[in-house]
């Protein structure tokens, strides 16, 4: 599962819990609503984003973070080998 899909699932669950509609979870749909609903939607979105970032830091194997970090480490290692040989 990617970070974006996990974040969208969290947003939808929080919207359902707070009683807001989940039909259009994009910002454009919520800009048509009143200020309080738009404010609540923004808070839910921010909370979900922060939670996904916390989970990605706590569990590096989730969301493919470990693979990305491993690839970055291998790339840096190859660069340092080239610089030493040059």
TORGU-343480 format. One record per residue (C-alpha): residue number from 0; x, y, z. Coordinates in nm, 2 decimals. Layout:
N
R / NUM / X / Y / Z
...
END
This chain:
86
R / 0 / 0.00 / 0.00 / 0.00
R / 1 / 0.14 / 0.34 / -0.09
R / 2 / 0.14 / 0.64 / 0.14
R / 3 / -0.12 / 0.82 / -0.07
R / 4 / -0.37 / 0.53 / -0.06
R / 5 / -0.32 / 0.49 / 0.32
R / 6 / -0.37 / 0.86 / 0.37
R / 7 / -0.69 / 0.86 / 0.16
R / 8 / -0.83 / 0.56 / 0.36
R / 9 / -0.76 / 0.75 / 0.68
R / 10 / -0.93 / 1.06 / 0.54
R / 11 / -1.24 / 0.87 / 0.44
R / 12 / -1.26 / 0.69 / 0.77
R / 13 / -1.23 / 1.02 / 0.96
R / 14 / -1.49 / 1.19 / 0.73
R / 15 / -1.74 / 0.90 / 0.80
R / 16 / -1.67 / 0.93 / 1.17
R / 17 / -1.73 / 1.30 / 1.18
R / 18 / -2.05 / 1.27 / 0.97
R / 19 / -1.92 / 1.45 / 0.66
R / 20 / -1.99 / 1.30 / 0.31
R / 21 / -1.71 / 1.10 / 0.14
R / 22 / -1.85 / 1.13 / -0.21
R / 23 / -1.58 / 1.37 / -0.33
R / 24 / -1.27 / 1.37 / -0.10
R / 25 / -1.09 / 1.62 / -0.32
R / 26 / -1.06 / 1.98 / -0.21
R / 27 / -1.27 / 2.11 / -0.49
R / 28 / -1.58 / 1.93 / -0.35
R / 29 / -1.53 / 2.07 / 0.00
R / 30 / -1.48 / 2.43 / -0.12
R / 31 / -1.85 / 2.43 / -0.22
R / 32 / -1.95 / 2.36 / 0.14
R / 33 / -1.97 / 2.60 / 0.43
R / 34 / -1.67 / 2.72 / 0.62
R / 35 / -1.70 / 2.49 / 0.92
R / 36 / -1.72 / 2.18 / 0.70
R / 37 / -1.42 / 2.30 / 0.49
R / 38 / -1.22 / 2.37 / 0.81
R / 39 / -1.31 / 2.02 / 0.95
R / 40 / -1.20 / 1.86 / 0.62
R / 41 / -0.87 / 2.04 / 0.62
R / 42 / -0.80 / 1.93 / 0.98
R / 43 / -0.88 / 1.57 / 0.90
R / 44 / -0.66 / 1.58 / 0.59
R / 45 / -0.37 / 1.73 / 0.79
R / 46 / -0.41 / 1.47 / 1.07
R / 47 / -0.41 / 1.18 / 0.83
R / 48 / -0.10 / 1.31 / 0.65
R / 49 / 0.09 / 1.35 / 0.98
R / 50 / -0.02 / 1.01 / 1.10
R / 51 / 0.10 / 0.84 / 0.77
R / 52 / 0.44 / 1.02 / 0.81
R / 53 / 0.47 / 0.90 / 1.17
R / 54 / 0.39 / 0.54 / 1.06
R / 55 / 0.64 / 0.56 / 0.77
R / 56 / 0.91 / 0.67 / 1.02
R / 57 / 0.82 / 0.41 / 1.28
R / 58 / 0.79 / 0.12 / 1.03
R / 59 / 1.05 / 0.16 / 0.75
R / 60 / 0.93 / -0.16 / 0.58
R / 61 / 0.58 / -0.02 / 0.53
R / 62 / 0.50 / 0.19 / 0.22
R / 63 / 0.82 / 0.08 / 0.05
R / 64 / 1.04 / 0.31 / 0.25
R / 65 / 1.29 / 0.04 / 0.33
R / 66 / 1.34 / -0.05 / -0.03
R / 67 / 1.39 / 0.32 / -0.12
R / 68 / 1.64 / 0.37 / 0.16
R / 69 / 1.83 / 0.06 / 0.06
R / 70 / 1.84 / 0.18 / -0.30
R / 71 / 1.97 / 0.52 / -0.19
R / 72 / 2.23 / 0.36 / 0.03
R / 73 / 2.35 / 0.14 / -0.26
R / 74 / 2.36 / 0.44 / -0.49
R / 75 / 2.57 / 0.64 / -0.25
R / 76 / 2.80 / 0.35 / -0.19
R / 77 / 2.86 / 0.32 / -0.57
R / 78 / 2.93 / 0.69 / -0.60
R / 79 / 3.19 / 0.67 / -0.32
R / 80 / 3.35 / 0.37 / -0.49
R / 81 / 3.38 / 0.57 / -0.81
R / 82 / 3.53 / 0.87 / -0.64
R / 83 / 3.79 / 0.65 / -0.46
R / 84 / 3.89 / 0.48 / -0.78
R / 85 / 3.91 / 0.81 / -0.97
END
